[in-house]
Structures are given as structure tokens and as C-alpha cells.
Amino acid sequence: MSKKSVKFEGDNTLIHNDLSEESDLSNIPAVTKDSLYTNDILKLFQDSFNHILSSPSLEGFIQKVKSDLYNRDYISAFGQDDKRMAYSARWTPSRALCYSSLFSSLKEVKEVITDQNSKVLCVGGGAGGELIGLSSVFTQSRDFLNKDKYKSKLNIKLIDIADWTTIVTQLTSKVKKNWLYDEPDSLEVDFINDDVISVDPASLHLTDLNLITLLFTTNELFAEDKAKSIRFFQALNKLCQSGAYLLISESAGSYSHITVGSKKFPIQFLIDTILLGKKGEGEWELVNKSDSCWYRCEKDYQYPMKIENMRFFFRLYRKK
Ligand SMILES: C[S@@+](CC[C@H](N)C(=O)[O-])C[C@H]1O[C@@H](n2cnc3c(N)ncnc32)[C@H](O)[C@@H]1O
């Protein structure tokens, strides 16, 4: 089967090109020419979580997770297998669709995923949204009829303080079986169950990485421990190799404000200061950004739960 057969037959989505070509950072498309179709991605979740989606106790766990997230009690929200499964079935598909579009819309990120042997670290990526977003773009770039042409491999490391082993194992196995069936070894996925701001940064092999993602996780790190979080970013300054990319995203708006001393300000100001320096003398340069970017899913998607539209800010940095 060629990669075309992974496409969802009859999908009449309007497919867009790179953001860099369109220069519209306030919206990313429902699907791009460099990612899999919406319903192919959703089908992977449905196949992976069939037993969860049909469980009578699912709704109860979703409500518990919702309430924990509302109270910003992230440790409790992700502290139990049933809650993690409920989160993954309810919210990860929306995240995966958005990330699939975002990764393929950002030319530099797309190239890291598709054009070379790359190592990616997803901080706070245990729930699988980044894993499926990356895999969607990677799969779409493969030509199974012309394997010699596409020899690059993708290594994805996911580090998370909560133990998402079951979810990561399940999703990885479906990606290899359903999407990369002809070349499952082209994708390598490792899950590290640890606290990213407490581990020895050297253990993360930061010097080898081509891309680091911190998607909807930075706020949590700073809520846990500001000093340790700043030290983690300083380790990125010191250890990441020249040319590495760092993609950060959080909710747009006041939800992502941080209090330091008596002042409250958008978290991206603090991150920009640590990474770019006050006058651009920092270790990183800004490649792309949006303070308010919308992802809106197609209306005729096929999934038994609601798929959420997302509004977020993002920053893409490159190490000098
Ligand atoms: C709001 S969720 C976002 C999940 C995913 N990145 C996404 O966008 O769908 C935040 C994730 O960060 C993880 N996390 C929080 N603090 C962490 C830490 N200190 N080290 C590693 N992971 C952490 C949580 O367990 C959770 O999986």
C-alpha cells in the first residue's frame, strides 16, 4: 500500500500549505498537505481506546479530571490510570489534531520530522498528543513504494512526571501497525517517567536533540517550582546544540499568566527573557511566534467524543 491508502477516502478537506508561505499565524488549518487526514488520526484513537470509549465509568472519570484541571491540581488529574485513560480518550485526540497541523505548518519543525534522522524530546508529552502529531507528519512523508528514498528515522522521547506507560505503549503500537506497517522500525519511542525539572539535565541527552517541545506544560512546571523551572531553561541554554529547535505553547490569554513577586505577567515574557536575553544577546533566536493562534477542527469529524477547537500562543526558537 502506498501512503495514499492511509488517507480517509472521500474526505473533502481543504488542504493548506506551510504557514511560512501563508504568513497567517492567527489560524492554522484543520489539516495540511503534510499531515494525515483528520479521520485517519481519530480512527487511530478509536482503535486504541475502544475499551475505554465503551466503558460506562468513562464519563465519571472525565468529570473528576475536569474538576482537578479546573482547580489546577495537575498531579491529581494525572495521578491515576483511570483518570489518565479518560484524559487521553477525551482530550488527547483534539491535541493530536492541532499538533499535527502545527508541526506540519511550521516549515522548520516539519523538516526536523521528515528530512533527517532526528531526535525529539517532548516534555510533559506522556498523554500522547505530541506523539501522534509527530507520527502523523512522519507517516505522511513516507513513500512506502519508494522506501530507499526515505531512509530517515525518528526517535521520540517523552518525559512526564505521571506514568503514562500504558497509553504511550498502546498508541505507539497502533502507529507502527496501522501507519508505519511496512517499516515500523523507522520510529523509535521511549517513555521516561520522571520529573523534568528535578532530573540531571545530562540524563536527557540535550546535546543530541534536534527538537524539544513543551506544549501546555510550561505553566505546570512553573506552578510546581519556579526556581527549578528557570534552572531547567538555563540547562537548555547551556546544553542544546546549535541549530536545535524549541517549541513552546500554552493557552492564549490570562490563564497563562505567572506571578513573580507582586507582579503578574504572561509566561512567554519570562521565557523570552531567559532564552532570548533582554536585548537579543541570549542563546536562542526567535524563528516564529503567535500570541493567539486558533486551531479549528473540521465539523464532520468521526469520533464518539467532542473534539475541541484550541486557541493558544506558541514560540519557536532556534539555538544560535
Ligand atoms: C496539561 S498536560 C499537557 C499534556 C500534553 N503536553 C498536551 O499538550 O496534550 C501537562 C503534562 O505535563 C506533565 N508534567 C507536569 N509537571 C511535570 C514535570 N515536572 N515533569 C514532567 N512532566 C510534567 C503532566 O503530567 C501532564 O502530562
The ligand as an ORCA input file, in Angstrom:
! r2SCAN-3c Opt
* xyz 0 1
  C      -1.772     19.840     30.622
  S      -0.876     18.366     30.353
  C      -0.420     18.586     28.694
  C      -0.182     17.296     28.020
  C       0.349     17.395     26.581
  N       1.626     18.084     26.515
  C      -0.643     18.033     25.684
  O      -0.407     19.157     25.234
  O      -1.672     17.430     25.409
  C       0.672     18.641     31.182
  C       1.566     17.421     31.243
  O       2.804     17.779     31.872
  C       3.156     16.780     32.790
  N       4.050     17.365     33.813
  C       3.726     18.252     34.782
  N       4.797     18.528     35.536
  C       5.836     17.818     35.037
  C       7.202     17.675     35.397
  N       7.710     18.327     36.422
  N       7.982     16.840     34.665
  C       7.467     16.168     33.602
  N       6.165     16.260     33.227
  C       5.357     17.075     33.921
  C       1.803     16.319     33.344
  O       1.891     15.048     33.978
  C       0.977     16.291     32.069
  O       1.087     15.076     31.380
*
